[in-house]
Amino acid sequence: MARKFESKLNVQLYKIEKKRFIINTPLGNVMYIGYMYKGVVVTIGGQDMKIDLIPLELHDFDVILGMDW
């Protein structure tokens, strides 16, 4: 989730306890993520779903859903 998108959310940022996510990008960069947004409500096709979002510094995407990491 892009930082510019964060201002549109009305949820709290939580620190991930004990572990961090280590994410490898397609360009070969490594990101260490220690925070997430828990229980963000997303509506798709009229269905509300609560999801957890991980903030990433990606320039071409606002939100990625369903990524198989």
Secondary structure as GFF3:
##gff-version 3
##sequence-region A 1 69
A	DSSP	alpha_helix	3	6	.	.	.	ID=ss1
A	DSSP	beta_strand	13	15	.	.	.	ID=ss2
A	DSSP	beta_strand	21	24	.	.	.	ID=ss3
A	DSSP	beta_strand	30	33	.	.	.	ID=ss4
A	DSSP	beta_strand	35	44	.	.	.	ID=ss5
A	DSSP	beta_strand	47	53	.	.	.	ID=ss6
###
